Amino acid sequence: MPPTGLDNLRHLVVLMMENRSFDHMFGGLKPAHPGIEIWPNGYTNPDTQGNEIPPQPKAEYQGQLDPDPNHDFAPVNEQIFNGGPTPDMRGFIQSYFKQRNDVKSSHRIMYYFTPDQLPVLSNLALKYVVFNRWFASIPGPTLCNRAIAHYGTSFGHVGMEMKYFGHPIKSIYERLRAAGRATKLYYFDRASSTLELINLLQDQPQIFATYEQFLADCRAGTLPDYAFVEPNYSDHDGLVASDQHPDHHVAEGERFIGSIYMAIKSNPALWPNTALLIVYDEHGGIFDHVPPPSPEGKDGDFEAPPDKTGTGQPFKFDRLGVRVPAILVSPWVAKGRVVNDVYEHASIPATATEWLLPGFGGARTDRERKARTFLHLLSEPMMRTDGPNFV
């Protein structure tokens, strides 16, 4: 018999935010949540003057990370390896220094938020499930990581290339629609969407809807089986970007996360039947102390050549990117549970496929097939009623 929560599940919603690391967002939660894994005593990064700089609770909502920390493949490689053979996670300051040649500003890459600054994210972490080891799928930027969330592969890309269509591996949306399942990708509005939508639009215009439609679908209780939600990626038309991508306002992202959660929770007929995964696409060049492990499976036979990595070396998709925040929200998960197994973005299509398309025989990468799924965490014997509310 499946867990009661899984037996009641009707809707899986994924909200993917932008470019923040686990230590950066959750670093202040340790006293309230001892199971959360943040840096050990003595963890530092050297600056260009030879000073060892520890993490510091000095993060601000906006104004500190301008220019945007570099998170292309080569700089991320430097951040992880610091010029050496092992991933010691001590190259973040020196990587950021190269963008302004300013020692003092380079230290800001080691700043983290306190829980009172992030009341929505912190409360959700305390009340639901935190993944201690959810990693970006690729040590690189947005599009290759988001492609893995949609397809289970980036088709050999480690950068911002967009040509993912025309392969036998179909997106999770194509798979679901072919099986008669309902699915939607809710982008914010016409003026704000990510470039990977170009790929998905090739054959799937029917899957798209806006943030306002998401709110309406929550009110009406008509969410699809599987939904992917995107924030507002730009300041426009009097609106403030809500994606939390540096140097966008982090508090506006907090409000947006709260709005997605409350849209689901405010409908008493929807809340018991819905699971919400909140996750970030990649770390955005900001510090984290955990060396990325290898994925469980192989990403096809792909290899990124040296000219694409910028490092003089090919990349065989044999290690993950930097750790990112991830929370699973449901009234059926254990309060304050911490999961220490390794997850990555391939776990998203893997979970949706396992749940909605049992026995799926279509093309998938070995990596997606072996990625851990997470709906077994909806394991409480009775539905909880103690979840937080946000205005």
C-alpha positions as CSV (number, residue, x, y, z in Angstrom):
1,M,0.0,0.0,0.0
2,P,1.3,3.5,-0.8
3,P,1.6,6.0,2.0
4,T,-1.7,7.8,2.7
5,G,-0.3,11.1,1.4
6,L,0.9,9.6,-1.8
7,D,-2.5,7.8,-2.2
8,N,-4.2,11.1,-2.0
9,L,-1.9,13.0,-4.3
10,R,-3.5,14.5,-7.4
11,H,-1.2,17.5,-8.2
12,L,2.6,17.9,-8.2
13,V,3.8,21.5,-8.5
14,V,7.5,22.5,-9.0
15,L,8.6,26.1,-8.4
16,M,12.1,26.7,-9.6
17,M,13.8,29.9,-8.5
18,E,17.2,31.4,-9.6
19,N,20.8,31.4,-8.6
20,R,21.2,31.1,-4.9
21,S,23.2,28.5,-2.9
22,F,22.2,26.4,0.0
23,D,24.7,27.8,2.5
24,H,23.8,31.4,1.4
25,M,20.0,31.0,1.9
26,F,19.9,28.5,4.8
27,G,23.2,29.3,6.6
28,G,21.4,31.0,9.5
29,L,18.9,28.2,10.2
30,K,21.3,25.8,12.0
31,P,20.3,26.9,15.6
32,A,16.6,26.4,14.9
33,H,17.1,23.3,12.8
34,P,20.1,21.2,13.9
35,G,19.7,18.7,11.1
36,I,20.5,21.3,8.4
37,E,24.1,20.9,7.1
38,I,26.0,24.1,6.8
39,W,29.7,24.7,6.8
40,P,31.9,23.3,9.6
41,N,34.0,25.4,11.9
42,G,37.1,26.6,10.2
43,Y,35.6,26.7,6.7
44,T,37.0,29.8,4.8
45,N,37.8,31.0,1.4
46,P,41.1,32.9,0.7
47,D,41.0,36.3,-0.8
48,T,43.6,37.6,-3.2
49,Q,45.6,39.1,-0.3
50,G,46.0,35.8,1.5
51,N,43.3,36.5,4.1
52,E,41.0,33.6,5.1
53,I,37.4,34.8,5.0
54,P,34.6,32.8,6.8
55,P,30.9,32.9,6.0
56,Q,29.3,36.0,7.5
57,P,25.6,36.9,8.3
58,K,25.7,40.1,6.2
59,A,23.6,39.3,3.2
60,E,21.3,42.1,2.0
61,Y,18.2,41.8,-0.2
62,Q,19.8,43.8,-3.0
63,G,22.8,45.9,-3.9
64,Q,25.7,43.6,-2.8
65,L,26.0,41.2,-5.8
66,D,26.4,43.6,-8.6
67,P,27.8,42.6,-11.0
68,D,26.1,39.2,-11.0
69,P,28.6,36.6,-9.9
70,N,29.9,34.6,-12.8
71,H,28.4,31.1,-13.1
72,D,29.5,29.9,-16.5
73,F,31.2,26.5,-16.5
74,A,34.8,27.7,-16.2
75,P,34.3,30.1,-13.3
76,V,32.2,27.4,-11.5
77,N,35.1,25.0,-12.0
78,E,37.3,27.6,-10.3
79,Q,34.9,28.1,-7.5
80,I,34.8,24.3,-6.8
81,F,38.4,23.4,-7.3
82,N,40.3,26.7,-6.5
83,G,42.9,25.8,-9.1
84,G,43.7,22.4,-7.4
85,P,43.0,18.8,-8.2
86,T,40.3,18.3,-5.5
87,P,36.9,20.1,-5.0
88,D,37.7,22.0,-1.8
89,M,35.0,24.6,-2.4
90,R,37.4,27.4,-1.7
91,G,37.5,29.4,-4.9
92,F,34.4,31.6,-4.6
93,I,36.1,34.8,-3.4
94,Q,38.9,34.7,-6.0
95,S,36.4,34.0,-8.7
96,Y,34.3,36.9,-7.8
97,F,37.3,39.2,-7.3
98,K,38.0,39.0,-11.1
99,Q,34.8,40.8,-11.9
100,R,35.6,44.0,-10.0
101,N,39.2,43.7,-8.9
102,D,38.0,44.9,-5.5
103,V,39.1,42.9,-2.4
104,K,36.4,44.1,-0.1
105,S,33.5,43.5,-2.5
106,S,34.8,40.0,-3.3
107,H,34.1,39.0,0.3
108,R,30.4,39.5,-0.2
109,I,30.2,36.2,-2.0
110,M,30.6,34.6,1.5
111,Y,27.6,36.4,3.0
112,Y,24.5,34.5,4.1
113,F,21.0,35.4,5.2
114,T,19.5,35.2,8.7
115,P,16.1,33.5,9.2
116,D,14.4,36.7,10.1
117,Q,15.4,38.1,6.7
118,L,13.7,35.1,4.9
119,P,10.6,34.4,6.9
120,V,8.8,32.5,4.1
121,L,11.7,30.2,3.1
122,S,12.8,29.7,6.7
123,N,9.4,28.8,8.0
124,L,8.8,26.4,5.1
125,A,12.1,24.8,5.8
126,L,11.3,24.4,9.5
127,K,7.8,23.1,8.9
128,Y,8.2,20.8,6.0
129,V,11.1,18.8,4.3
130,V,14.6,20.1,3.6
131,F,16.9,18.4,1.2
132,N,20.4,18.7,2.6
133,R,22.0,17.5,-0.7
134,W,20.0,18.7,-3.6
135,F,22.6,19.8,-6.3
136,A,22.3,21.7,-9.5
137,S,22.7,19.1,-12.2
138,I,25.6,20.8,-14.1
139,P,28.3,23.1,-12.7
140,G,27.2,25.8,-15.0
141,P,24.4,28.4,-15.7
142,T,20.6,28.5,-16.0
143,L,19.6,26.9,-19.3
144,C,21.5,23.6,-19.1
145,N,20.3,23.1,-15.6
146,R,16.6,23.9,-16.4
147,A,16.8,21.6,-19.4
148,I,17.5,18.7,-17.1
149,A,14.5,19.7,-15.0
150,H,12.4,19.5,-18.2
151,Y,14.0,16.7,-20.2
152,G,16.2,14.8,-17.8
153,T,19.2,15.8,-20.0
154,S,20.8,18.9,-21.4
155,F,21.7,17.1,-24.6
156,G,25.5,17.7,-24.1
157,H,25.2,21.5,-23.3
158,V,26.9,23.1,-20.3
159,G,26.0,26.7,-21.2
160,M,23.2,28.9,-22.4
161,E,22.6,27.1,-25.7
162,M,19.0,26.5,-26.6
163,K,18.9,23.7,-29.2
164,Y,17.4,20.9,-27.2
165,F,14.5,19.9,-29.5
166,G,14.5,17.3,-32.2
167,H,15.8,14.5,-30.0
168,P,14.1,11.2,-29.2
169,I,14.1,12.1,-25.5
170,K,10.9,14.0,-25.0
171,S,10.2,16.6,-22.3
172,I,8.1,15.6,-19.3
173,Y,5.3,17.7,-20.8
174,E,5.3,15.7,-24.0
175,R,5.3,12.4,-22.2
176,L,2.4,13.4,-20.0
177,R,0.3,14.8,-22.9
178,A,0.9,11.7,-25.0
179,A,-0.5,9.6,-22.1
180,G,-3.6,11.9,-21.7
181,R,-2.3,13.5,-18.5
182,A,-2.8,17.2,-17.8
183,T,0.3,19.4,-17.5
184,K,1.1,23.1,-17.6
185,L,4.2,25.3,-17.5
186,Y,3.1,28.6,-15.8
187,Y,5.4,31.4,-16.8
188,F,5.0,34.8,-15.2
189,D,3.8,36.9,-18.1
190,R,4.5,37.6,-21.7
191,A,7.3,40.1,-20.9
192,S,9.1,37.6,-18.6
193,S,10.1,34.1,-19.5
194,T,13.2,32.1,-19.7
195,L,14.9,31.3,-23.0
196,E,14.3,27.6,-22.7
197,L,10.7,28.2,-23.4
198,I,11.7,28.6,-27.1
199,N,12.5,24.9,-27.1
200,L,9.4,23.8,-25.4
201,L,7.3,26.0,-27.7
202,Q,8.4,24.1,-30.8
203,D,5.8,21.4,-30.4
204,Q,4.0,22.2,-27.1
205,P,2.2,25.6,-27.2
206,Q,-0.8,24.0,-25.4
207,I,1.2,23.6,-22.1
208,F,1.7,27.3,-21.4
209,A,-0.2,29.5,-19.0
210,T,0.6,32.6,-16.9
211,Y,1.1,33.2,-13.2
212,E,-2.4,34.7,-13.0
213,Q,-3.8,31.6,-14.5
214,F,-2.0,29.5,-11.9
215,L,-3.7,31.6,-9.2
216,A,-7.1,31.2,-10.9
217,D,-6.5,27.4,-11.3
218,C,-5.7,27.1,-7.6
219,R,-8.9,29.0,-6.6
220,A,-10.9,26.8,-8.9
221,G,-9.2,23.6,-7.9
222,T,-8.3,22.9,-11.5
223,L,-4.5,22.5,-11.4
224,P,-3.1,19.9,-13.8
225,D,-1.5,16.7,-12.7
226,Y,1.9,18.2,-13.1
227,A,2.7,21.9,-13.1
228,F,6.0,23.8,-13.4
229,V,6.0,27.5,-12.2
230,E,8.4,30.2,-13.1
231,P,8.9,33.6,-11.3
232,N,9.2,37.0,-12.9
233,Y,12.7,37.4,-14.4
234,S,12.7,41.1,-15.0
235,D,11.7,44.5,-13.6
236,H,9.0,45.7,-16.0
237,D,5.7,47.5,-16.1
238,G,5.9,48.6,-12.5
239,L,6.6,45.0,-11.4
240,V,9.7,43.9,-9.5
241,A,11.6,40.7,-10.5
242,S,10.8,37.9,-8.2
243,D,13.3,35.2,-9.3
244,Q,16.0,36.2,-6.7
245,H,18.6,36.1,-9.4
246,P,21.5,38.4,-8.2
247,D,21.0,41.4,-8.0
248,H,17.2,41.2,-8.0
249,H,15.4,41.9,-4.7
250,V,15.3,38.8,-2.6
251,A,12.4,39.9,-0.5
252,E,10.2,40.1,-3.6
253,G,11.1,36.5,-4.3
254,E,10.1,35.7,-0.7
255,R,6.7,37.3,-1.4
256,F,6.4,35.3,-4.7
257,I,7.2,32.0,-3.0
258,G,4.6,32.7,-0.3
259,S,2.0,33.5,-3.0
260,I,2.5,30.1,-4.7
261,Y,2.3,28.3,-1.4
262,M,-0.7,30.2,-0.1
263,A,-2.6,29.8,-3.5
264,I,-2.4,26.1,-2.9
265,K,-3.0,26.1,0.8
266,S,-5.9,28.5,0.8
267,N,-8.1,26.1,-1.1
268,P,-9.1,23.4,1.4
269,A,-10.0,21.0,-1.4
270,L,-6.7,21.4,-3.1
271,W,-4.2,21.5,-0.2
272,P,-4.6,17.8,0.8
273,N,-4.0,16.6,-2.7
274,T,-1.0,18.7,-3.7
275,A,2.8,18.5,-3.2
276,L,4.9,21.6,-3.9
277,L,8.7,21.3,-4.6
278,I,10.6,24.6,-4.2
279,V,14.1,24.5,-5.7
280,Y,16.7,26.7,-7.3
281,D,18.2,26.1,-10.7
282,E,21.8,26.7,-9.7
283,H,24.0,28.5,-7.2
284,G,24.7,31.7,-9.1
285,G,28.4,31.8,-8.1
286,I,27.6,32.1,-4.4
287,F,29.5,30.0,-1.8
288,D,28.6,26.6,-0.6
289,H,30.9,24.2,1.3
290,V,29.7,20.7,0.0
291,P,31.8,19.2,-2.9
292,P,29.4,18.1,-5.6
293,P,29.2,14.3,-6.0
294,S,28.7,12.3,-9.2
295,P,25.1,11.7,-10.5
296,E,23.7,8.2,-10.1
297,G,23.5,7.5,-13.8
298,K,25.0,8.7,-17.1
299,D,23.6,11.5,-19.2
300,G,23.5,9.5,-22.4
301,D,26.7,9.4,-24.3
302,F,27.2,13.2,-24.2
303,E,30.5,15.0,-23.7
304,A,31.0,18.8,-23.7
305,P,34.1,19.6,-25.7
306,P,36.9,21.9,-24.3
307,D,35.8,24.9,-26.3
308,K,32.4,24.7,-24.6
309,T,33.7,24.4,-21.1
310,G,36.3,27.1,-21.3
311,T,38.7,25.0,-19.2
312,G,40.7,23.3,-21.9
313,Q,39.2,20.0,-20.8
314,P,36.0,18.2,-21.9
315,F,33.2,17.5,-19.4
316,K,31.7,14.1,-19.3
317,F,28.6,14.9,-17.1
318,D,30.2,12.9,-14.4
319,R,29.8,15.3,-11.5
320,L,27.0,17.6,-10.4
321,G,26.9,21.3,-9.8
322,V,26.9,23.2,-6.6
323,R,24.3,22.5,-3.8
324,V,21.1,24.6,-3.9
325,P,18.1,25.1,-1.6
326,A,15.2,22.6,-2.0
327,I,12.1,22.1,0.1
328,L,9.2,19.7,-0.3
329,V,5.9,21.1,1.0
330,S,2.8,19.0,1.7
331,P,0.5,18.4,4.7
332,W,1.6,14.7,4.4
333,V,5.3,15.2,5.0
334,A,7.0,15.0,8.5
335,K,7.5,18.3,10.1
336,G,11.2,19.4,10.0
337,R,12.4,16.3,8.2
338,V,15.9,16.5,6.7
339,V,16.8,14.3,3.8
340,N,20.5,13.5,3.3
341,D,20.3,11.5,0.1
342,V,21.7,13.0,-3.1
343,Y,19.1,14.7,-5.4
344,E,19.5,16.7,-8.5
345,H,17.2,18.2,-11.2
346,A,16.9,14.9,-13.1
347,S,14.9,13.9,-10.0
348,I,12.0,16.1,-11.2
349,P,11.1,14.4,-14.4
350,A,12.0,11.1,-12.8
351,T,9.5,11.7,-10.0
352,A,6.7,12.9,-12.3
353,T,7.3,10.0,-14.7
354,E,7.4,7.3,-12.0
355,W,4.2,8.7,-10.4
356,L,2.1,9.6,-13.4
357,L,3.5,7.2,-16.1
358,P,4.3,3.9,-14.3
359,G,6.0,1.5,-16.6
360,F,7.0,4.3,-19.1
361,G,8.9,2.8,-21.9
362,G,9.9,5.9,-23.9
363,A,13.4,7.2,-24.3
364,R,15.1,8.5,-21.2
365,T,18.7,8.9,-20.1
366,D,20.3,6.5,-17.7
367,R,20.8,9.5,-15.5
368,E,17.1,10.2,-15.2
369,R,16.1,6.6,-14.7
370,K,18.5,6.3,-11.8
371,A,17.8,9.7,-10.2
372,R,16.1,9.5,-6.8
373,T,12.4,10.3,-6.6
374,F,10.8,12.0,-3.7
375,L,7.1,11.4,-3.4
376,H,7.7,8.6,-0.8
377,L,8.3,11.5,1.6
378,L,4.5,12.0,1.8
379,S,4.5,9.5,4.5
380,E,2.6,10.9,7.5
381,P,-0.3,8.7,8.7
382,M,-2.6,11.7,9.1
383,M,-2.8,15.0,7.3
384,R,-1.1,17.8,9.3
385,T,-2.9,21.0,10.1
386,D,0.0,23.0,11.5
387,G,1.4,24.6,8.4
388,P,2.3,28.3,8.4
389,N,0.3,31.0,6.7
390,F,1.7,34.1,5.0
391,V,-0.1,37.4,4.3
